[in-house]
Amino acid sequence: MAEHEQLAEKKEEVPMVPETRSTEVAVSAAAPEQPRRRSPAKAKNVEMLQEENLLFQKYDVKGLAVNDASLEKYIKLSKRSYPNIFGRRKYHAYYLSHVDVVERLISKIMRGGTGKKISGKVIRRKGALQGKKLKVMHILEEAFEMIQKKTNKNPVQVLLEAVQNAAPIEDTTRVRYGGISYNVAVGISSQRRLDVALRNVALAGLMSSFKNKKTLAEALANEIILASTNSPDSYAVKKRVEVERIAKRAR
């Protein structure tokens, strides 16, 4: 009986296996996670998306400063490689306030060649730029490259500074009383201020390159740089000073 009891006790004594599960979990939790590697196709797509947010795939339009509070709401900067909305929202109210400022400048340059006399010159380009938006885009892109080389600044920021310096605050209108006409000083709306500034910058480039060895891109770059520094040699700044002086006399 004693031998049978000893054998039963030996059978009941099973060797215990040490628990290693908790230590394995702790080791795996402490190990640092390896960064996920993107496939070449996904990395290429990310780079393409980043380039699409840059103007002309070169210039960042984020965080650019507009110091003029009245123009800030009307200066639109879209995140597109080439600014072109193809006439969308054309029949909406305040359509121009939704158009990129660079695209508005392109449209002003396209209107050159009307045959009107501007500052003693008759600008006739025989439709060289009318309706050719892609051609004008490339001209402005070349002008922006020249601005960046000369100033070492973002050319879009230089353009914004030029527009603010070229935008007049007052203008005159003709009023008729009892058969006599008078010039009366009036304030200009923010939308028109921006429109006049862009028009004068575009005209300055067209006039400087008309019957001249200077290309349109060089003339535009020179005018934008001069207007951004508020130089009296800038045509757009001269027109602003002239308009405001006439309005001051008509008060």
Secondary structure as GFF3:
##gff-version 3
##sequence-region A 1 251
A	DSSP	alpha_helix	2	12	.	.	.	ID=ss1
A	DSSP	alpha_helix	21	30	.	.	.	ID=ss2
A	DSSP	alpha_helix	40	52	.	.	.	ID=ss3
A	DSSP	alpha_helix	69	72	.	.	.	ID=ss4
A	DSSP	three_ten_helix	95	98	.	.	.	ID=ss5
A	DSSP	alpha_helix	101	110	.	.	.	ID=ss6
A	DSSP	beta_strand	117	118	.	.	.	ID=ss7
A	DSSP	beta_strand	121	122	.	.	.	ID=ss8
A	DSSP	alpha_helix	133	151	.	.	.	ID=ss9
A	DSSP	alpha_helix	155	166	.	.	.	ID=ss10
A	DSSP	beta_strand	170	177	.	.	.	ID=ss11
A	DSSP	beta_strand	180	187	.	.	.	ID=ss12
A	DSSP	alpha_helix	190	209	.	.	.	ID=ss13
A	DSSP	alpha_helix	216	228	.	.	.	ID=ss14
A	DSSP	alpha_helix	235	249	.	.	.	ID=ss15
###
